[in-house]
Amino acid sequence: MEKRLTIKVNEKDNVAVAIRDLEKGEDIGNGIILLSAIPQAHKIALEDIEKGGKIIRYGVTLGYAKEKILKGSWINEHMLDLPKSPSLDNLEWGTNIVTDLPDPPRKTWMGYRNAEGPAGTKNMLGIVTTVQCAAGVLKVAVERIRKELLPLYPNVDDVVAVTHPYGCGVAINAPMAVIPIRAVTNLIKHPNFGGEVMVVGLGCEKLTYDRVLPPDLINDENVLTLQDYAGHDEMMNAILSMARRKLEKLNRRKREELPLSDLLIGLQCGGSDAFSGITANPSVGYAADMIVKGGGTVLFSEVTEVRDGVNFIAHRCISKEVCDKLASEMSWYDSYLEEGGVDRDANPTPGNKKGGLANIVEKAMGSIAKSGRSPITQVLSPAEKPTEKGMIFAATPASDIVCGPCQVASGIGLQVFMTGRGTPYGLEIAPVIKVCSRNELKKHWFDLIDISAGDVATGEKTIAEVGTEIFNFILDVASGIKKPYSDVYGFHNDMCIFNPAPIT
Ligand code: CA
């Protein structure tokens, strides 16, 4: 069988995407001869498009032609004007609630049960700082805990210093400070920390213990203030002995067979290309639908990347309340960008454009594909914890390194990360599985990317086949049976929690 050269996603589309680099003069079928060379993943005009005419992909208008575009031409990001983003007033909700989600091939996984909330995918001691000033001490202490204590507690996977840039030199009472404070509060209670609270502060910071902990947890068992200790040795001994008490308790935890309803995962993409929306993202969406069908919970995020497809998300919202929260989160972000003097088109990166993504509308349609077809049961503000199960939109920035920590604060036990261009990104607290959109990237980064969805583009595998493969890998990683490459090498990014409030 001749491998196909282009992919057209929707019947209404007047463009297709090149599956590989194509040459000038090549015949791509239907009487279309290429007028120039087309780089892989870039768009080709399937018909003549008049000046001001719509350029349609995914059945959606990506933009309007700046000049007449001839059939067989390459359409790059300079050739189209951005349409207006959809209005947030009177969004139509509940018109696309599907019930025929794919059945999961496995109904259980092996996790660490918690007294409340989702189960853990790892058993870790998490030591959280209230302020960046304590980070240096904590990093050294954690290295010592790893070497001197961890081998004594074989049921504990790791110890992690949860350090972040927040805590002092900030306008702690600013309205938006609620976001970073909520992030730190929820990180302390991450499901992988098994309910063992350990917080290290400096002593004079603005983010005091009472802002991140309930009164009954603020005691010598759980919090430790560096300024209370006389010199280096006393300080280290205090941290190590508190850690030892926590490790003893954590060491009693064991993995047990749990239903999918105890699983909470997050989805994110980064370094996307024009294939992301047809291979990696819909395949992950298929896996996500299986988890939802099995009773589990999946978060998808990245406000600026879905803003232009907000109406498609609204149609899947199960109530007016959920849809209203969606509109309010989007509207908050619109103003946040406006105050910064930019708009949503500040999002696509040079790499996205090189990968064939012309603008934010095209990126949005591909990005939303990761959420599959499941009904949307809840919308969360940044770093909030879910109270519902199912497919949930967790509002976060699209920035990889900020979205990750927001979802971790929401309690994800694992993140699936889709990429077209490639990124070594990872999270220390929750394993990150990399799914790439093209086989060329898997070949190039053979020992960095976990799964390639590239066979969907060439037609060698279906979305259901790759989706099932991803579903099984998610359950294996969540159960501690397999490790994604990011954990094999310890490629872990910093916890850049989202702080939209002023720094003082
Ligand atoms: Ca991202």
Residues whose N, C-alpha, C, O or C-beta is under 5 A from the ligand:
A	BS01	CA	C269 G270 A398 S399 D400
